[in-house]
Amino acid sequence: MSEEKKLGSEIFCEALAAEGVEVIFGIPGGVVLPLYDQINKFGHKMKHILPRNEQGGGFAADGYARVTGRTGVAIGTSGPGATNLLTAITNSMMDSIPVVYITGQVTEELMGTDAFQETDILGMTMPVVKHSYFVSHAKDIVQTVKEAFYIANSGRPGPVHIDFAKDAWVTKAHYLPATAIDLPGYNPLPDECPEEEILKLEDLLHESERPMVIAGHGVELANAREQLVEFAEKHNIPIANTLLGLSTFPQDHELWAGMIGMHGDAVTNCIAHNADLIISIGSRFDDRITGNLEAFQKDTKFVHIDIDVSEFHKNFPVDLALPGDAKEILMRANTLLKGNEYPSWWKQIDEWKSQYGFLDFTVNPINDESFLSQPRIVDMISKASDGEAIVAADVGRNQMWTGRFYRFKKPNSHLSSGGLGSMGYGLPAAMGAKFGQPDREVWAIVGDGGFQMNIQELGTIAESKLDLNIAIMEDSHLGMVRQWQNLLFKGNISHSVLKNPDFVKVAEAYGIKGWRAKTYEEAEQAIAEARAHKGPTLISFHVDPDEHVFPMVPPNTPLGDQSLKAEDLL
Amino acid sequence: MTHKTDNHYKVTAKVRNGLGVIARMTIMLRKFNVNIQSFDVEALDDEKRFYNIHFVLDSTKDNREFEVVMKKLERLIPVVKVDFTKQPNGQ
């Protein structure tokens, strides 16, 4: 042990570098200042990005992780810095995103005294993390960081939180490499699925007349796109996606069956409602997917493929549970199973496509031609970027239309706050994605409500001169709230109207080039100019507040009873 | 007390010792509205690395739902293994 002891803060930076961390999103303050006294000395190894709010930093780390498959890192100081991270942590938990969240804590001596900026952040995060640690001495840092990164990005990924007492940064220890990870009971992968279980899928497919696959985020996390295509083609089976599963299957493929759910495609929901066999891969039967659970289950057999065995039978019992990584199970199924054909089922699906329209944003024409149509704008961005961009949506109508009408060509390209549905996600997530994939085109498609929840990140984007395009769907309303109030609350528009600033001027104040589009000609030109511009851009599209997202499956309603137009609900 | 106590379970969870283990478990049980009647803790080795935590729980969940809760409990990182048995009503 020849080396001198090092400060915990230095050991921590070395431990991050040893994990291959290249980008950190963090804000210094109070008890993490000893860390920040070291972190700028590691600039040659790790880029530190200063978000304007810890929530923005957390969402950025989440977006970074989604597009790179690597573990994101976000830092906040004790007290408000830590509590500002809570929403981002929860978001990562709900969507199974590997992020290591670092918070500062007051010294151990002060803990429990209600010291300045003391919060029990470890207690607060416990329900919303995959795991968490508390560290109060330099000697424990290396092993803890090693375990945290391992847990975050193994098995079903998720956020890991480490709360560091200030003592951890200022005590000294030798930098010793981490020992082997020893976590009895933590089995990232389930026991290997027996072959006879996978063969049961053959019987179910053979007996079925109307099968479908619902491919979720787990397919993306497993990098199983190729295996899913092979499975689909072998069995000639329709592949629907969940919101988070979009971009797991080529959307120009004839077997792609659209997005399922509350605001999914009408055809997709018809397929799900009438299917006699549903194979869910890497999806957890969220209520937004199933609609009324009783109707969803009626006369249907279910196969559930998931890496997390605790998801099996959670919301209802399934007929066949196949534990494992989606890629591994699909590879084995592709080898073991004989192919199938379902010609009459496809004939029915084609009839629904004719009846309802499929992937067609003109099915529900806009009410007021003086406004722009949001789905048409999404379609324009999709065509302009040839489906090659990374797109981070916010939450609400913009989110649903981005999912429905951006034709994703590449995996790991669609970012959305799926489980938590956190407004304010889109802008910082796009920012994190651009840091992770600097050579790819990145768009944030956001509403004016969500945009203003993390508008401060314009500062981070401008400072970093990120070549990132922001599309604001400006209708001066919380649009999805307005839709629900219009359709489900008898038009009582209660506190969902926004008085916006001039977003173009706001952008310009940050040095960001901005456009305002009120016609499709202006929109087309702005999109083209924004794409050609090197650096951040913002376009405010003047969209219709009363353009509703259809279909709409109201809560606890069968997918088969989806509403296709406002009159169905009024 | 208005909590329904339709089903009673005895649960033994083998856990690795660590900060907040019991808190993590009770938070998970609360998420599923499972009520803790009692619990006790038993060290399993001299180094006090592993413990058994014995819970008596009551829940309105059916067997399938309760099994899911136990699987979620077992997914917690410090939890090594969970065994449970349903008790006859009234015990």
HADDOCK unambig.tbl for C-alpha pairs under 7 A between the chains (distance, minus, plus):
assign (segid A and resid 126 and name CA) (segid B and resid 24 and name CA) 6.33 0.50 0.50
assign (segid A and resid 127 and name CA) (segid B and resid 27 and name CA) 6.36 0.50 0.50
assign (segid A and resid 131 and name CA) (segid B and resid 77 and name CA) 6.44 0.50 0.50
assign (segid A and resid 184 and name CA) (segid B and resid 80 and name CA) 6.02 0.50 0.50
assign (segid A and resid 185 and name CA) (segid B and resid 79 and name CA) 6.14 0.50 0.50
assign (segid A and resid 185 and name CA) (segid B and resid 80 and name CA) 3.79 0.50 0.50
assign (segid A and resid 185 and name CA) (segid B and resid 81 and name CA) 6.60 0.50 0.50
assign (segid A and resid 186 and name CA) (segid B and resid 77 and name CA) 5.64 0.50 0.50
assign (segid A and resid 310 and name CA) (segid B and resid 68 and name CA) 6.05 0.50 0.50
assign (segid A and resid 310 and name CA) (segid B and resid 71 and name CA) 5.04 0.50 0.50
assign (segid A and resid 310 and name CA) (segid B and resid 72 and name CA) 5.57 0.50 0.50
assign (segid A and resid 314 and name CA) (segid B and resid 65 and name CA) 6.67 0.50 0.50
assign (segid A and resid 314 and name CA) (segid B and resid 68 and name CA) 5.81 0.50 0.50
